[in-house]
Amino acid sequence: MNLTYVIFGLVLVIACAISYWLANRTQAQLKLELELANAELANQTEFAKGYQQKLEQAQEENGDLEVRCAQLGSEMQALRVSEHSYRKQLTEKEHLLRQATQALGQSQVAESSASASLKAKHEQLLAQSERALALNSELKELNEKYSIASGKIAELHTEMDTKEVHFKAQIELLKENKQELSKEFERLANEILERKGKAFKELNTESMSSILNPIHQELRGFKNKVEDIHSKESEQRVQLRTELQNLQKLNREITDQADKLTTALKGEKKVQGNWGELMLENVLDNSGLRLGTDYKREVSIDSEEGRFRPDAIVYLPQKKHLVIDAKTSLNAYTRYVNSEDVAEREIALREHASAVRDRINELSAKEYSKLPGINSPEVVVMFIPIESAYVEALKADPNLFQSALEKNILVATPTTLLTSLNIVRQLWRFEEQNKHTAELANRAEKFYTKLNTFLNSMEGVGKQLDKAKETYDRALGQLHTGKGNLIKQASEFKELGVAVTRELPSELVEKANLELEYHTPSPDFTVIEHNQG
């Protein structure tokens, strides 16, 4: 009997334990489900916040893309102006090239000597053309980028319109209340705005002046530089035209002087050498080149082979040199001119041609281009002071000119040398113009940088104005909207027995008593409102 009671008791204990375990398990499940529900609710809340952040980010990207579009438009305009300028310079340089070609065509003898300069000038023009093509290519790339940016902006606008559909009701409500609320708040805010407006205006004026004044200075400097370059180019063209007109007159005078002096030369080599150097100096003086800057006379150069003393060294752009020698024997030519016997004249003419050829060989053997400190093309100019002396030598020896070229000797008379030196002077002018062009490009780059800084500053001013508007709207909301607004609290003072001598406007009190929540309009709504308008 006792055993039965024991067993029965054990069964009851086990049953109670099982019931207690089942009850605890049900409570744990309910608690777990509650936690899962809370987690799901938190996830939904985070999802809503993430969606709002994406919306704000998309609107910011839209503003950035619009600013970038404006910048791309400015860059396109600047590139068009640069392209027009380069095309204008190319046209002017082609015109100068044609003038130089006509001048060189007057002397068939100097055609080969000028070909190198013409080729270099042509290569420079080709380089300018390639630069213009490169700028045109860059302009096309900017147009493509602008088209892509415009497409992306259109896509963003479409996406924004789609995402903001569920805000239309709230936007309409804000539109209806905005004007009315602004009028109601204007009376209360006028006093504050009058006090703060004057200080803000003064600060804004000072800030804008500090930003705009450097840009105005850069623009004035840029304009003055362009006008100065155009003025110099016009003066150079007039001066070149005048010099070309005087060129033939000067050459005729030099030739007449040479013919007169030829009769005075009776075989004295020292006298001939001095006279040749005098004629060379006369040509150099009339070329427009500056002694000591563009050329030097009788430079002494020491080398392992001995001392060399060329009559003149002309400086070329890119640190090049042109060597000129004026020591040519004219004894045989003097006999040829003064003799009346035909046979003697023929003998003297052959000797004259032989003397010219010997001098060519002597100059070729000196190898001036290899001397220390001389950065010269492998060509030496052999100056003959009398035009007819060289012409008669060519008649006696037609291969003389070709033979001189093969030995890197360029024979020049006063006419051809003066023409070549004028080309050298024009090359220096082109070099100076290129420096001015590079300086203009540098100034344009500085101007663009300053303009970019100004635009960034203006963007900052816009953000500050938006922030001030947001503060204004927040103050408006605190005044007579939302729970516990200031006007409602002030009206409650009267109900509590506070003596009031002047009543608040009834319209504001009625709206304040409604305690409607006022939501500050974000920049997103302004964008949508603008698009809808």
Phi, psi and omega in degrees: 000314178297323179297323179296317179297323180295314180297316180299322179294320178297320179297317180297319179297316180297318180298318179296320179297319180296318180298318180295322179294318179296320180296317179296322180295319179296318180296321178296320179297317179298319179296320179297317179297322178296318179295321178297319179297317179296320179296319179297319178297319179295321178298317179298321179295316178297322179297318179297317179297318179298320179297318179297319179296319178297321179298314180295322179295320179297321179293321177296319178297324178298315178298318179298319181294323178295318177297318180296323177298317178298319179295318179297322177298318179296318180296321178298316180298317180297320180292324177296318178297317179297320180296317178299318180296315180295322179294322178296316178297322180296319179296317180296320181289328175294322178296315177297323179295320179295321178297316179296323180294319178296320179295320181290331181291344179292341181236106179291330182295323184267013184299316182292324181294327182275346184298323180296317180294319179296321179296317178297319180294321179296320177297323178295319178295322177297321178297320178296321178296317178298323178297319178296320178296321179297319178296322178296321178296318178297324178295320178296319178298319178295323176297319178296316178298321179295320178296317179297316180296321179296319178297319180294322178297317179298319178298318180295321177297317179297316180296320179295319178299323180291317184288337187262015182297318185286355177263001187298319181298316180293322178296317179298319178297318179295322178299316182293321185271343188298311182294317181295316180294324180296318178296320181292323182279339185301318181299320182283332185268348184302318182298317179292317183294324179295323179289316185275336186295319182296316179295320180294322180296316178298316180296320181294320180296316179297320181294316180294322179295319180294334180276318188279328183302313177300325180292319177298320179296318178297320180295317179297317178297319180296316180296315180299322180295317179296315180296323179295318180295316179297321179296317179296320180296319179296316178298320180294320180295317179296317180296320179296319180297317179296318181293322178294325178292325180276352186296311182296320179299317180294319180296321178296319178296318180296318181295318179298317178297322181294319180295323179292320182285338182299321181294340180273350182272115184243033174102001179278108185296324181297318179295317179299316181297315179297320180292321177298319178293324178296318178296320178298317179296323178297317179296317180297320180296324182274357181280344183090355177282153185260127178294132181089339179250308180263340177202163176228151180254141171048061178277130180265126183233126179260137177217183180295331181278351181133197181259134178244147184219078177294150183291328180202148173232120180261132180273133179249161174302160181064029174061038176261163181229152176233118184268134180235133178238134184242014185266088180236132180284133179239018181299309182296322179294325178296318177295323180296320182286320186276340183283144176255350179275132184295317182296316179297324179295320179294317179297314180297324180292319178296319179296323178296315178297321179294322179295320178296317179296320178299319179294325176299316179295321179297315180294323179295324181288337181288332178051062180301328185295341181265000181289149180294136179085358180253116176252076190244147167299159183283049180223132176242135180272121176260111186270125173250117190287351182240124181300312185293333179296319179287322179297316180294324177296322177293326177296320180285328182223087184300336181275004185297317182295314180295321179296321179295319179296320179297332179264014178062036176243130179248111181279131183226143174254175180306321181294308184292324179292318179297320177297316180296319180292327175295324176295320177300318179296321177294324177298320178295324178293318177298322178298318179294320178295322178297322177297318178297321179297318178297321179294321177298318178298321179295317179295322178296322178295318178296320179297317179297320179297316179296321178296320178298318177298319179298317179297320177297320178295319178296324177297320177296321177299319178298319179295321178295322177295319177298321179294320177296321178295320179297319178296321177300313180295322179295319178296323177298319179295321180292336185287307187218021175229159178083165181291132179073030180291164189295318181295319179296318178296321179296320179293330179290334176301321180296320179294333180275002175100011178285133181287126181239124181270339182221127184282148172286156178304132185297324182296318179293321180296318180297316180290325178295325180292335177291334179057042176286142179283130179257123180259126179293125180294129180275165177303337180298317183294324179298318179298314182295317179300320179295319181292321181291323180294000000 
